[in-house]
């Protein structure tokens, strides 16, 4: 039996609905990178836990609270990177969308320092 990687276990503690309760998981200079040509108003780098919170507040406003993310898998690569896959559902301008997304997490010293959110935008 293979033991689960410590960084995968760390990500399982992350609760996007309660970021304040997960503050200890993040470095102070954490950066969330988001690029989506279909949602240019959301694109950019969000710095710190406050920035990540702003990202999810903007997403909630854009989707009128309809955004949901269902984790599918998480795989560690070396001691620093974890790639997670989620199935996201949201409604934008009255249109329901279901799409896959990958987040590449960089974890150093037991803290999340950076993440790249990569949604599949051309197969929606």
C-alpha positions as CSV (number, residue, x, y, z in Angstrom):
1,X,0.0,0.0,0.0
2,X,1.4,3.4,-1.0
3,X,1.2,6.2,1.6
4,X,-0.5,9.4,0.5
5,X,2.0,12.3,-0.1
6,X,2.0,15.0,2.6
7,X,1.2,17.7,0.1
8,X,-1.9,15.9,-1.1
9,X,-3.0,15.5,2.5
10,X,-2.4,19.2,3.0
11,X,-4.7,20.1,0.0
12,X,-7.4,17.9,1.4
13,X,-7.5,20.2,4.4
14,X,-8.3,23.2,2.1
15,X,-11.9,24.4,2.4
16,X,-12.5,27.1,-0.2
17,X,-15.7,28.0,1.6
18,X,-13.8,28.8,4.8
19,X,-10.5,30.3,3.7
20,X,-10.0,32.1,7.0
21,X,-10.1,28.8,8.8
22,X,-7.4,27.5,6.4
23,X,-5.0,30.5,6.7
24,X,-2.3,28.4,8.2
25,X,-2.0,26.4,4.9
26,X,-0.9,29.4,3.0
27,X,2.4,31.4,2.9
28,X,2.0,35.1,3.4
29,X,3.1,35.9,-0.2
30,X,0.8,33.2,-1.8
31,X,-0.2,34.0,-5.4
32,X,-3.2,32.5,-7.3
33,X,-2.8,32.8,-11.1
34,X,-5.9,32.7,-13.2
35,X,-6.1,32.9,-17.0
36,X,-9.3,32.3,-18.9
37,X,-9.9,34.0,-22.2
38,X,-13.6,33.3,-21.9
39,X,-13.8,35.2,-18.6
40,X,-11.3,38.1,-19.0
41,X,-12.8,40.0,-16.1
42,X,-11.5,37.3,-13.8
43,X,-8.0,37.0,-15.2
44,X,-5.0,38.0,-13.2
45,X,-2.9,37.3,-10.2
46,X,-4.5,37.3,-6.8
47,X,-2.0,37.9,-4.0
48,X,-2.3,36.6,-0.4
49,X,-5.2,34.9,1.3
50,X,-7.2,38.2,0.8
51,X,-6.5,38.0,-2.9
52,X,-7.7,34.4,-3.1
53,X,-10.8,35.4,-1.2
54,X,-11.4,38.3,-3.6
55,X,-11.1,35.8,-6.5
56,X,-13.8,33.6,-5.1
57,X,-16.0,36.5,-4.2
58,X,-15.8,37.8,-7.8
59,X,-16.5,34.4,-9.1
60,X,-19.6,34.1,-6.8
61,X,-20.8,37.5,-8.0
62,X,-20.3,36.6,-11.7
63,X,-22.1,33.3,-11.3
64,X,-24.7,34.5,-8.8
65,X,-23.5,31.9,-6.3
66,X,-23.8,29.0,-8.8
67,X,-20.1,28.0,-8.9
68,X,-19.4,24.6,-7.5
69,X,-16.2,22.6,-7.7
70,X,-16.1,18.8,-7.2
71,X,-12.5,17.4,-6.7
72,X,-11.7,14.4,-8.9
73,X,-8.0,13.7,-8.2
74,X,-4.7,15.0,-6.8
75,X,-1.3,13.8,-7.7
76,X,2.0,14.9,-6.2
77,X,5.1,15.4,-8.5
78,X,8.3,15.5,-6.5
79,X,8.3,17.4,-3.2
80,X,6.9,20.7,-4.4
81,X,4.1,20.3,-7.0
82,X,0.6,18.8,-6.8
83,X,-1.7,18.7,-9.8
84,X,-5.4,18.5,-8.9
85,X,-8.3,17.9,-11.2
86,X,-11.8,19.2,-10.5
87,X,-15.1,19.2,-12.3
88,X,-16.6,22.7,-12.1
89,X,-20.2,23.8,-12.7
90,X,-21.3,27.4,-13.0
91,X,-23.8,29.6,-14.6
92,X,-22.7,32.7,-16.4
93,X,-25.2,35.1,-18.1
94,X,-28.0,32.4,-17.7
95,X,-25.9,29.7,-19.4
96,X,-25.0,26.6,-17.4
97,X,-21.5,25.4,-17.9
98,X,-19.8,22.2,-16.8
99,X,-16.0,22.0,-17.3
100,X,-12.8,20.4,-16.1
101,X,-10.1,22.4,-14.4
102,X,-6.6,21.6,-13.4
103,X,-4.8,23.5,-10.6
104,X,-1.1,23.2,-10.2
105,X,-0.1,23.8,-6.6
106,X,3.4,24.7,-5.4
107,X,3.9,23.8,-1.8
108,X,7.1,24.6,0.0
109,X,7.8,24.0,3.7
110,X,4.3,22.7,4.3
111,X,2.6,25.9,3.0
112,X,0.9,26.7,-0.3
113,X,3.0,29.4,-2.0
114,X,1.5,29.5,-5.5
115,X,-1.2,28.0,-7.6
116,X,-2.2,28.1,-11.3
117,X,-5.9,27.6,-12.1
118,X,-6.2,26.2,-15.7
119,X,-9.8,25.7,-16.8
120,X,-10.6,23.8,-20.0
121,X,-12.3,26.7,-21.9
122,X,-12.4,25.4,-25.5
123,X,-14.2,22.1,-24.9
124,X,-17.2,23.6,-23.0
